[in-house]
Amino acid sequence: MGSLKRQQPELFNTPFELGLRMVYLLFALRPTGADLQKLVLLDYAIIYSKDVGGPSSLHTPVPYRNAELFSRRERIEQGLYLMSTRGLIDVVLDDRGMTYVAGESSFTMVGSLSSKYWRDLQERCVWAAERFGRASSNELLSLFGENGHLWGAELEAVKQPYLL
């Protein structure tokens, strides 16, 4: 008989955790929403808010934190899907593409979690929505780049067209 390998559970930045953060962020952005790229950028802004001129960072600013952006986009997308299956996030498809907005059930969820972490998260989401909510994804890329927060090729590649 073969042995079963026991997988270590993921503790941080799981699709579930990122999905919950997206619910809070989209709740703060309502009634508008955001596309995936903007959500990736705003997620960094709410977690490491001190880096972009905001309140103290929600998470400990670790070295090379910009590398989180490599894996975060896919996990945010997975989290958005997970939260959409529960009515916490809605997806709007139109001529501009896919926009995520706070779902009807987001009001209940945001009001029900009351630990210090969730209150601090909500505060940073409101700050990010007020500070960056009206900017497009491209404007955010530009703004973060001008201020030294475009972490090298990680985000620059997103702006560049694919070369064949």
N, C-alpha and C positions, 0 to 999 in steps of 0.2 A: 504494500500500500504506500502510496505517495504521502508525503507530509503536507499539511496545509500551512501555508505561510500566513502568519498573523499580520495584517496590515495595521500600522499605527494610525489612529484616527487623526484627521486634520483638526487643528485647534484654531487657527487663525485664517482669516480671509477665505472662509468657505463660501460656497454659493449662498448658503442660508444666511450667514452673517452679512454678506454684501447685499443680498436681497432685502434684508431688513433695513440696512442703511439707505438703500434706494427708496424704500417706502417713505422714510423720514425726509429724504432730500426732495422727492417728488411732492410730498405733502407741503413742504416749505415753498416749492415753486408754483403751486397751484394758483390760478386755474390753468396756467400754461404747463408745459412739460419740457422734455429735453430728448435729444437723440442720444444714441449710445456713446458717441465720442464725447459729447458734453458731459454726460454722467460720469465717464471715466475721469475726466479732468476735475469735475466738481467733487468727486469722491476724494481725490488727492487733496483738494483744497479744504475739505471739512476735516479730514484726518490730520493733516499737517498744516493747519490754518496759520500757524505762526510763520511758516515759510512764505506765505503769500500776503503778509501784512494784516493778518487777522488776530483773533484771540489766541491764547495758548493752545498748542496742539493737543488734540484729543488723545493721540497715541504718542508714545515715546519716540522722538525723532532719532531713528537709528541710522548709522552710516549706510550709504548706498540704498536708501529707501526708494529712490527713483526706479530701481530695478523691479520693484513691485508692479510697476505699470505693465511689464511684459505679461504677467499672468493675470493681472486684475481684469482686463477687458473681457476675456472669455468667461471668467467667473462672475463678473457683473451681469453679463448676458444670461448666464445660467440662473443667477439669482432673480433677475427680472422675470424670466420665464416661470420660475417657481412661485414667485409672489403673484404673478398674473393668474395662475391656476387657483388662487385663493381669493381673487377679487380685490387684492390689495393694490394692484397696478393694472391699468388698462393700456392697451396699445392702439394708437390711432394711425391708420395708414391713409396717406393722401399724396398729393403731387409733390410734397416736400420730402416724402419718405416715411420712415417709421418714427413716431414720437411716442414716448412713454409718459403717462400722466398718472397722478394719484387716483387709485380706484375708490369706489364708494366705501369699502371696508377699511380704508386707510385711516379714516377719522377715528374709528374705534380702537385700532391697534396703537396709533400714536398716543392716544389718551390713556391707554391701559398700562404701558410700561413706565415705571416711575423711579427706577434706580438712578443714582447720580450719573452713571454712564449715559443712560438714555436721555436724561435732561440736558447733559452737556452736548450730546449729539444733536439734539433738537436745536439748541442755541446756535451751534455752528452751522447747521443747515439753514436756519433763518438768516444768519449773517451771510453765508455764501449766496443764498437766493437774492438778498438785497444787493450785495456787492457785484455778483457776476450773472445773475439770473437773466438779464436782458441781452447779454452777449451771445453771439453765435459761437459754435464750436471753433470756427476759424478765427474769430476775434479773440477767443480765449487762448488759442495756440499762440497768436501774435502777442497778446498781452503778457502771457507767462514767459514767452521767449524774450521780450524786451526787458523784462525784469530778472532775467537769469534763471528762470524756473523751467525752461525747456530743457529737460535733462538729456541733452545730446540727441543721438539718433533715435532714441526710444520713441519720441513723439514726432520728430522731424519726418520719419519714414511715413507716418500717417498722412502728412500733407503732400507728399510727393506722389505723382502718378506712377503706376506700375510700368516698368520698362520691359519690353519684350526682347 
